[in-house]
Structure formats: structure tokens, C-alpha cells
Amino acid sequence: MADLKYYDVLLKPIVTEKSMAMQAEKKYTFSVNPDATKTQIKEAVEKMFKDVKVAKVNTMNLDGKLRRRGNTVGRRSEVKKAIVQLTADSADIDLF
């Protein structure tokens, strides 16, 4: 397991139509470090955003897409996403 600091865990928020609709249910989607665990993700969110309490964290590992350019075949890098559910009495996260 890597020794990650809390500011190295969360890479960026994922802003899509589906993830914006989930914010009404206090669910936020982030792109995270592939070596990060659910516990590290929870601690990072609670430290980076004020008055936020995390109820649960769901993670998913996405394989890189196969890409071709002429005769050369390659892959995009793999990505890990985390969906963070906040508690009902928690403050909202302002992404903008």
C-alpha cells in the first residue's frame, strides 16, 4: 500500500450530467489515485472540505480503452473513480 497524503488521494471531481444529478442525493464523484483505499478517500474528503461527514464510499476501477493509430495499438491509462455519499446533516460540497 502506498503512503499517500490526503491531498494526493483526490485528483479531480468528475462533472457529468449523471454526477450532477446525484448531487441532489448528496453523492459526489471524484477521480482518485489508483492506489487509494476507501478509508483514505473518506479521510481526504473530510479534511479537504469543511463541515463534511462521509457516510460511505463506493469505488470502481476502470480499464483503459484500447486505442489505435494506424498500425500501432495502445491503451489509455487506467482510472479509479469514487462515489462519496455524505451524511444527511453534512454540509454540501461546492465544486464551482
N, C-alpha and C positions, 0 to 999 in steps of 0.2 A: 504494500500500500504506500502510495506517495505521501510525502509530507507537504500538504497543501495548506497555504494560508487562506483565510476566508475570502480575501479579495481575489484570489486565483481560481476560486471554485466557479463563480458565476461569470460566464463570458459575455452574454448579451441577452436581452429579452427577445422573445420571438413574437413579432407583431403580424398576425394574420387575422383574417375575418373570424375564423373559428376561435382563436385565442382571445380576441377582444370580446366575443360573445360569452366566453367562460368567465370573464372578469365580474359579471353580474353575480356569479355564484362564489366569488372570492377565490377563483382559481387562476393562477398566473403561470405562464410557460416561459422557461429560460433554457438557453443553450448552456450546457455546463461542461466542465473539464471531464474527459472520458474516464479519468481515474478517481473521480469524486464519488463518495458513498452518500447514501440518503441522509445519514447523520450529519455529515459535513455540509451538505446542501441546506439542511434545516438551520444549522448554526450560522451559515453565511447569510441567509436571508434575514434572520433575526438580528444580526449585527449590522448589516448594511442599510436596512430600512427601519426607521424609528417607529416604536409602538406597534410592532408586528409580531404576532404569535402564529407559528405554523402548526396546523393540526396533523397533516400528513403529506408525504412526498411520494409521487409516482415517477419512476424513471423508465426510459426506453433507450436502447442502443440501436442506432440506425446505420446500416451498412452503406458504404459509399457507392454511388451509382457508377455503372460501367460506362465509360466514355470512349469514343473513337475519333481519331482524326486521321483520315486516310488509312494507311496500313497499320498505324500504331494504335494499340489498345491500352487504356489506362483506367484508373479508378479515381473518383473523388475521395476525399478523406472521410473517415467515419465520424459520426456525430452522436453525442449523447444529449437527450432532452430530459427536462424535469418539469413536471406539473406540480405546483406547490398549492396546497389547499390551506387557506387561513382559517382561524377560528372565527366564530360569529362575532365576538366582541373585539376583534382585532381591527386596527386601522387599515385603510386601503393603501395600496402601493401606487404612487403616481409615476407612470412611465414617461409622461410627456410634461 
